[in-house]
Amino acid sequence: MTSKTVSIDKPVSPVAYRDRAFISRTLVMRDGRQLQVRAHRVEALDAQAQAFLDVHPDLERLPE
């Protein structure tokens, strides 16, 4: 059985998420980086931010 790993150094395309709970807020990642939600929307510009937002219960990935 193989496991899939995500490299945080590999460039990725930006991914948008919809915040179902708040119109605006600041999400703080473990490394202290801040992601801004505006108009129910936040973007992840790298794999680390995408991994953080993918597991957040209030957020849903928007179709590309």
Contact map, one row per residue, 1 for C-alpha under 8 A:
1110000000000000000000000000000000000000000000000000000000000000
1111000000000000000000000000000000000000000000000000000000000000
1111100000000000000000000000000000000000000000000000000000000000
0111110000000000000000000000000000000000000000000000000000000000
0011111000000000000000000000000000000000000000000000000000000000
0001111100000000000000000000000000000000000000100000000000000000
0000111111000000000000000000000000000000000000100000000000000000
0000011111100000000000000000000000000000000001110000000000000000
0000001111100000000000000000000000000000000000100000000000000000
0000001111110000000000000000000000000000000000100000000000000000
0000000111111000000000000000000000000000000001100000000000000000
0000000001111100000000000000000000000000000011100000000000000000
0000000000111110000000000000000000000000000011000000000000000000
0000000000011111000000000000000000000000001111000000000000000000
0000000000001111100000000000000000000000001110000100000000001101
0000000000000111110000000000000000000000111100000000000000001111
0000000000000011111000000000000000000000111100000000100000111100
0000000000000001111100000000000000000001110000000000000000111100
0000000000000000111111100000000000001001110000000000000001110000
0000000000000000011111000000000000000001000000000000000001110000
0000000000000000001111100000000000000001000000000000000001000000
0000000000000000001111111000000000001001000000000000000000000000
0000000000000000001011111000000000001111100000000000000000000000
0000000000000000000001111100000000011111000000000000000000000000
0000000000000000000001111110000000011100000000000000000000000000
0000000000000000000000011111000001111000000000000000000000000000
0000000000000000000000001111100001111000000000000000000000000000
0000000000000000000000000111110111100000000000000000000000000000
0000000000000000000000000011111111100000000000001001000000000000
0000000000000000000000000001111110000000000000000000000000000000
0000000000000000000000000000111110000000000000000000000000000000
0000000000000000000000000001111111000000000000000000000000000000
0000000000000000000000000001111111100000000000000000000000000000
0000000000000000000000000111100111110000000000000000000000000000
0000000000000000000000000111100011111000011100000000000000000000
0000000000000000000000011110000001111100010000000000000000000000
0000000000000000001001111110000000111111110000000000000000000000
0000000000000000000000111000000000011111110000000000000000000000
0000000000000000000000110000000000001111100000000000000000000000
0000000000000000011111110000000000001111110000000000000000000000
0000000000000001111000100000000000001111111000000000000000000000
0000000000000001111000000000000000111101111100000000000000000000
0000000000000111100000000000000000100000111110000000000000000000
0000000000000111100000000000000000100000011111101100100000000000
0000000000011110000000000000000000000000001111101100000000000000
0000000100111100000000000000000000000000000111111100000000000000
0000011111110000000000000000000000000000000111111110000000000000
0000000100000000000000000000000000000000000001111111000000000000
0000000000000000000000000000100000000000000111111111100000000000
0000000000000010000000000000000000000000000111111111110000000000
0000000000000000000000000000000000000000000000111111111000000000
0000000000000000000000000000100000000000000000011111111100000000
0000000000000000100000000000000000000000000100001111111100100000
0000000000000000000000000000000000000000000000000111111100111000
0000000000000000000000000000000000000000000000000011111110000000
0000000000000000000000000000000000000000000000000001111111100000
0000000000000000000000000000000000000000000000000000001111100000
0000000000000000001110000000000000000000000000000000000111110000
0000000000000000111100000000000000000000000000000000110111111000
0000000000000000111100000000000000000000000000000000010001111100
0000000000000011110000000000000000000000000000000000010000111110
0000000000000011110000000000000000000000000000000000000000011111
0000000000000001000000000000000000000000000000000000000000001111
0000000000000011000000000000000000000000000000000000000000000111
